[in-house]
Amino acid sequence: MENITVSKWDAADYIETKEDVISYLAAAVEENDPKFILSAIGDIARSKGMTQLARELNLDRAGLYRALSENGNPSFIMIYSLLDTLGFRLKIERKSA
């Protein structure tokens, strides 16, 4: 049997453009799973640089990492501010019946 080398895959390594962000977030929202949406937002934040984002949000880097971690529970204000800092806004639309 051959030895197989496996490396950790990180979505943040593949998010490069605004279109990537929009597609990734749209797919996460379609799953209708708040934890998955938060995970996607964390991936996007890491792809853009947590240190700079934390500075722009007036947070410490460790606090931002904690808030966006698997066990994090960021406030709506933090998520809203983070998306705004990244150049995005929320849009509400009616669910299909």
TORTIPA-129705 format. One record per residue (C-alpha): x, y, z; residue in one letter; residue number from 1. Coordinates in Angstrom, 3 decimals. Layout:
<nodes>
xx yy zz residuo num
X Y Z A NUM
...
</nodes>
This chain:
<nodes>
xx yy zz residuo num
0.000 0.000 0.000 M 1
1.256 3.490 -0.858 E 2
1.691 6.150 1.750 N 3
-0.732 8.997 1.213 I 4
0.137 12.487 2.331 T 5
-2.805 14.579 3.413 V 6
-2.673 18.271 4.164 S 7
-5.255 20.430 5.882 K 8
-7.578 22.220 3.480 W 9
-8.524 25.777 4.415 D 10
-11.199 27.663 2.494 A 11
-9.509 30.948 3.437 A 12
-6.636 30.039 1.106 D 13
-9.005 30.100 -1.884 Y 14
-11.027 33.255 -1.237 I 15
-9.376 35.924 -3.333 E 16
-11.980 38.177 -4.948 T 17
-15.216 39.920 -3.953 K 18
-16.999 37.447 -6.223 E 19
-15.462 34.561 -4.248 D 20
-16.792 36.103 -1.039 V 21
-20.272 36.601 -2.466 I 22
-20.440 33.070 -3.860 S 23
-19.168 31.513 -0.644 Y 24
-21.536 33.481 1.593 L 25
-24.491 32.822 -0.711 A 26
-23.774 29.091 -0.617 A 27
-23.449 29.190 3.178 A 28
-26.761 31.041 3.535 V 29
-28.463 28.494 1.261 E 30
-27.531 25.780 3.763 E 31
-29.683 27.592 6.350 N 32
-27.244 26.703 9.151 D 33
-26.154 29.644 11.337 P 34
-22.981 27.847 12.495 K 35
-21.961 27.201 8.889 F 36
-22.630 30.854 7.989 I 37
-20.482 31.968 10.925 L 38
-17.756 29.541 9.852 S 39
-17.859 30.974 6.314 A 40
-17.598 34.522 7.692 I 41
-14.584 33.400 9.736 G 42
-12.965 31.891 6.632 D 43
-13.555 35.135 4.751 I 44
-12.129 37.208 7.596 A 45
-8.999 35.033 7.738 R 46
-8.581 35.333 3.978 S 47
-8.503 39.128 4.299 K 48
-6.183 39.264 7.315 G 49
-7.387 39.099 10.897 M 50
-4.869 41.610 12.233 T 51
-5.970 44.393 9.884 Q 52
-9.667 43.568 10.318 L 53
-9.354 43.588 14.098 A 54
-7.620 46.968 13.924 R 55
-10.373 48.393 11.700 E 56
-13.045 47.022 14.050 L 57
-11.247 48.354 17.152 N 58
-10.864 44.822 18.538 L 59
-7.867 42.796 19.510 D 60
-6.880 40.046 17.113 R 61
-7.355 37.270 19.676 A 62
-10.868 38.516 20.472 G 63
-11.805 38.454 16.808 L 64
-10.457 34.917 16.448 Y 65
-12.435 33.828 19.536 R 66
-15.643 35.430 18.301 A 67
-15.356 33.718 14.912 L 68
-14.216 30.361 16.249 S 69
-16.340 27.213 16.208 E 70
-17.483 27.930 19.769 N 71
-17.678 31.690 19.296 G 72
-20.870 33.643 19.661 N 73
-20.291 37.057 18.084 P 74
-22.902 39.741 18.429 S 75
-24.980 40.776 15.462 F 76
-23.299 44.174 15.692 I 77
-19.878 42.535 15.299 M 78
-20.984 40.505 12.265 I 79
-22.663 43.535 10.722 Y 80
-19.553 45.674 11.312 S 81
-17.250 42.958 9.982 L 82
-19.262 42.591 6.773 L 83
-19.328 46.378 6.394 D 84
-15.549 46.567 6.875 T 85
-15.132 43.889 4.207 L 86
-17.256 45.994 1.835 G 87
-20.527 44.078 2.040 F 88
-24.009 44.691 3.378 R 89
-26.879 42.475 4.357 L 90
-29.910 42.266 2.136 K 91
-33.195 40.862 3.367 I 92
-35.619 39.161 1.049 E 93
-38.759 37.137 1.508 R 94
-38.400 33.367 1.549 K 95
-39.963 31.445 -1.315 S 96
-43.138 29.701 -0.340 A 97
</nodes>
